[in-house]
């Protein structure tokens, strides 16, 4: 979306980025806007010549404690050997800075994290470019790295005042879901609103039943979509970026998130099998737990309805909202049939 922004907004973001960079040892090169979604992300050049990513966090999305907690989690994963960005301290050894409000922006926070040298696995809505054999290798590696991330998270002791969102029953289908009330948002037809409201009640019961089987729960990435999985080094090495939504949740939610946008791929059965096999090569995942994966695919799908409804400025938002609703209800019907 960065290349679709009006020039006035791009200019304001550029000035805000330069304001933030007063706190870091950087070269005089202009920051390059790479992404503008939840955060504005710029590629910058540090004083030692290394690339890094400057993030201007969306005001009001996460508070300072939550942002610091995200950085602590990323640093712990990096220390454990996972290929993820890690915090780059300011000149006075801080990991996060607060930028005061001005006529363009509310008060917000900024940080810098290390650069991941690679390319995204793909883009949503565009078929994967890799061969079927390559996809199998890549998704096996993704599953293995995801399991490693969950193991490292379980072994890590978070610092005091650690706080991240919870992708639990309340965070997914409670009164105030993390990504919005998907059954009660602008743009829904009365019939779709009624169908989603009824589905929400069914999913609350299904999730309660699934949770009674002691599903694996702990810190997760929560947004391992194609754009946040980078291919690095040789053709099957992977790195995870963008921990903006990382928090406490069911581990199946990470698996469902990675699979959801690949359902239309011709090689999807092999992709799913490879992801699960890669995960199981590192961490236990029982058949009984895996039986709940279709439930989490529906839950993940519903989050996008609430997310998009709160962002009407996104191009083709109305068309995409209609598609998300149709896809979610279609998956839910299959879930009912399978049950």
C-alpha positions in Angstrom: 0.0 0.0 0.0 3.0 2.3 0.4 3.1 3.2 -3.3 -0.6 4.1 -3.3 -0.3 6.9 -0.7 -0.9 10.5 -1.7 2.4 12.5 -1.9 1.3 14.7 1.0 1.1 11.7 3.3 4.3 10.3 2.0 6.1 13.6 2.7 4.6 13.8 6.2 5.7 10.2 7.0 9.2 11.0 5.6 9.6 13.9 8.0 8.3 11.8 10.9 10.8 9.1 10.1 13.7 11.7 10.1 12.4 13.0 13.4 12.6 9.4 14.8 16.0 8.8 13.4 17.5 11.6 15.4 17.7 9.0 18.2 19.7 6.3 16.3 23.2 6.3 14.8 22.4 6.3 11.1 23.9 7.4 7.8 22.4 10.5 6.1 20.6 8.4 3.5 16.9 9.1 3.2 14.7 6.5 4.8 12.8 4.5 2.2 9.1 3.7 2.9 8.6 0.0 2.4 5.2 -0.7 4.0 2.3 1.2 5.4 -0.3 -0.9 7.1 -0.5 -1.1 10.9 2.9 0.6 11.0 4.9 2.7 8.6 8.0 0.7 8.0 11.2 2.3 6.4 14.4 0.8 5.3 17.3 2.8 6.8 21.1 2.5 6.8 22.8 2.4 10.2 26.1 4.1 10.8 28.0 0.8 10.3 26.5 0.5 6.9 24.0 -2.3 7.7 20.4 -2.0 6.7 17.7 -1.9 9.4 13.9 -1.3 9.6 12.5 1.8 11.3 8.9 1.2 12.5 6.5 4.1 13.2 3.8 2.4 15.2 0.2 3.2 14.6 -1.1 5.5 17.4 -3.4 3.7 19.8 -2.9 0.2 18.5 -0.4 -1.0 21.2 0.7 0.9 24.3 4.3 1.3 25.4 4.3 -1.7 27.7 3.0 -3.9 24.9 5.5 -2.6 22.4 8.4 -3.2 24.7 7.1 -6.7 25.4 7.1 -7.4 21.6 10.7 -6.3 21.4 11.6 -8.5 24.4 9.9 -11.5 22.7 11.7 -11.0 19.4 15.1 -10.6 21.2 14.5 -13.9 23.0 13.7 -15.7 19.8 16.7 -14.3 18.1 18.9 -15.3 21.0 17.5 -18.8 20.7 18.6 -19.1 17.1 15.4 -18.3 15.2 15.8 -16.0 12.2 13.7 -13.0 13.2 14.4 -9.2 13.5 16.0 -8.1 16.7 15.9 -4.6 18.4 18.5 -2.1 17.5 19.2 0.3 20.5 19.2 4.1 20.2 22.4 6.1 20.8 21.5 6.1 24.5 20.7 2.4 24.6 16.9 2.6 24.5 14.8 0.2 22.5 11.8 2.4 22.0 11.2 6.2 21.7 8.1 8.3 22.0 7.4 10.9 19.4 5.2 13.8 20.5 2.1 14.7 18.6 2.3 17.3 15.8 -0.2 18.6 13.2 0.1 15.5 11.2 0.4 12.7 13.8 -0.9 11.8 17.2 1.7 10.8 19.8 3.3 7.5 18.7 6.3 5.3 19.3 9.1 4.3 17.1 11.7 1.5 17.1 14.4 0.1 14.9 14.9 -3.7 14.3 17.5 -5.6 12.3 17.0 -6.1 8.6 16.0 -9.5 7.2 17.7 -10.0 3.9 15.3 -12.1 1.8 12.0 -12.0 -0.2 8.4 -12.7 1.0 7.0 -16.1 0.4 4.3 -14.4 -1.6 1.5 -11.9 -1.7 -2.1 -12.5 -0.7 -4.4 -13.0 -3.7 -1.5 -13.9 -6.0 -0.6 -17.5 -6.7 2.6 -18.8 -5.3 5.5 -18.6 -7.8 7.5 -21.6 -6.5 7.2 -25.0 -8.0 5.1 -27.6 -6.2 8.3 -29.4 -5.1 9.7 -26.1 -3.8 6.5 -25.3 -1.9 6.7 -28.7 -0.1 10.2 -28.0 1.0 9.5 -24.4 2.1 6.3 -25.3 4.0 8.1 -28.1 5.8 10.7 -25.6 6.9 8.0 -23.1 7.9 6.4 -25.8 10.1 9.8 -26.7 11.7 10.6 -23.1 12.4 7.1 -22.4 13.8 7.6 -25.4 16.2 11.0 -24.0 17.2 9.4 -20.6 17.9 6.8 -22.3 20.2 9.5 -24.3 22.0 11.6 -21.2 22.6 8.6 -19.3 23.8 7.8 -22.0 26.3 11.4 -22.1 27.6 11.6 -18.3 28.0 10.7 -16.4 31.1 9.2 -13.1 30.1 10.3 -10.0 32.1 8.0 -8.3 34.6 5.2 -6.2 33.1 5.2 -8.3 30.0 1.9 -7.7 28.2 0.7 -8.9 24.8 -2.8 -9.5 23.4 -4.6 -12.8 24.0 -5.9 -14.7 21.0 -8.1 -16.8 23.3 -11.9 -17.3 23.2 -12.6 -13.7 24.2 -10.0 -12.3 21.8 -11.5 -14.3 18.9 -15.3 -14.5 19.6 -15.9 -12.4 22.7 -17.7 -9.1 23.0 -14.6 -7.2 21.9 -12.5 -9.4 19.6 -9.0 -8.2 19.0 -9.6 -7.4 15.3 -13.2 -6.1 15.7 -16.8 -7.4 15.9 -17.0 -9.3 12.7 -20.7 -10.0 13.1 -21.6 -6.4 13.9 -19.8 -4.1 11.5 -20.6 -1.6 8.7 -21.0 -3.1 5.2 -22.7 -6.3 6.2 -26.1 -7.2 4.8 -28.8 -8.0 7.4 -28.7 -11.7 6.3 -24.9 -11.9 6.6 -24.9 -10.1 10.0 -27.5 -12.6 11.3 -25.5 -15.6 9.9 -22.3 -14.4 11.4 -23.9 -13.6 14.8 -25.3 -17.2 14.9 -21.9 -18.6 13.8 -20.2 -16.7 16.6 -22.3 -18.5 19.2 -21.6 -21.8 17.6 -17.9 -21.2 17.5 -17.8 -20.1 21.2 -19.2 -23.5 22.1 -17.0 -25.4 19.7 -13.9 -23.5 21.0 -14.9 -24.3 24.6 -15.1 -28.0 23.7 -11.8 -27.9 21.9 -10.1 -26.2 24.8 -11.3 -28.9 27.1 -9.0 -31.2 25.2 -6.0 -29.2 26.6 -4.9 -27.7 23.3 -1.4 -26.3 23.3 -1.5 -22.6 24.3 1.3 -20.1 24.8 3.0 -17.2 23.0 2.4 -17.2 19.2 3.3 -15.0 16.2 -0.4 -14.7 15.3 0.1 -13.3 11.8 2.3 -15.8 9.8 0.9 -14.9 6.4 2.9 -15.1 3.2 4.1 -11.5 3.5 5.6 -12.1 7.0 7.5 -15.3 6.0 10.7 -14.5 4.2 12.8 -16.9 2.1 16.4 -16.3 2.9 19.8 -17.9 2.0 19.3 -21.1 0.1 15.9 -21.8 -1.4 14.2 -23.4 1.7 15.5 -21.2 4.6 12.8 -19.1 6.2 12.6 -16.1 8.5 9.6 -14.6 10.4 9.0 -10.9 10.5 6.3 -8.5 11.8 5.5 -9.6 15.4 3.0 -6.7 15.7 0.2 -9.1 16.7 2.2 -11.6 18.6 0.6 -12.6 21.9 -0.8 -15.5 23.9 -2.9 -18.0 21.9 -3.6 -21.5 20.7 -0.6 -22.9 18.7 -3.1 -24.1 16.1 -3.9 -20.5 15.4 -0.4 -20.0 13.9 -0.8 -23.1 11.7 -4.3 -22.0 10.6 -3.0 -18.5 9.8 -0.3 -19.9 7.5 -2.6 -22.2 5.7 -5.7 -20.0 5.3 -4.6 -17.9 2.3 -3.1 -20.9 0.5 -6.4 -22.9 0.4 -6.8 -22.1 -3.4 -3.4 -23.2 -4.3 -3.4 -26.3 -6.6 -0.8 -28.0 -4.3 -2.7 -27.1 -1.1 -3.0 -30.7 0.2 0.8 -31.1 -0.1 1.3 -27.7 1.4 -0.8 -28.6 4.5 0.9 -32.0 4.8 4.4 -30.4 4.6 3.6 -27.7 7.2 2.2 -30.3 9.7 5.1 -32.7 9.0 7.6 -29.9 9.5 6.0 -28.9 12.8 5.9 -32.5 14.0 9.6 -33.0 13.1 10.3 -30.6 16.0 7.3 -30.6 18.4 4.5 -32.9 19.3 1.1 -32.4 17.6 -1.4 -35.1 18.2 -4.1 -36.2 15.8 -6.7 -35.3 18.4 -5.4 -31.7 18.6 -5.1 -31.5 14.8 -8.8 -32.4 14.5 -9.4 -28.8 15.7 -7.5 -27.2 12.8 -10.6 -26.6 10.6 -12.2 -24.8 13.6 -9.2 -22.5 13.8 -9.2 -21.9 10.0 -12.7 -20.5 10.4 -11.8 -18.4 13.4 -8.8 -17.0 11.6 -11.0 -16.2 8.5 -13.5 -14.3 10.6 -10.8 -12.0 12.1 -10.3 -10.5 8.6 -13.9 -9.4 8.4 -13.6 -7.3 11.6 -10.1 -6.0 10.6 -11.2 -4.9 7.1 -14.5 -3.3 8.4 -12.4 -0.9 10.5 -10.3 0.1 7.5 -12.7 1.3 4.8 -10.0 3.4 3.2 -8.3 0.2 1.9 -8.8 -0.1 -1.9 -11.7 -2.4 -2.8 -12.7 -2.7 0.8 -16.4 -3.4 0.1 -15.6 -6.1 -2.5 -13.1 -7.7 -0.2 -15.4 -7.6 2.8 -18.1 -9.4 0.7 -15.6 -12.1 -0.3 -14.3 -12.6 3.2 -17.8 -13.1 4.5 -18.7 -15.6 1.7 -15.4 -17.5 2.3 -15.9 -17.6 6.1 -19.5 -18.9 5.9 -18.5 -21.5 3.3 -15.8 -22.8 5.5 -18.2 -22.8 8.5 -20.7 -24.9 6.6 -18.0 -27.4 5.8 -17.0 -27.4 9.5 -20.6 -28.2 10.5 -20.7 -31.0 7.9 -17.4 -32.4 9.2 -18.7 -32.2 12.8 
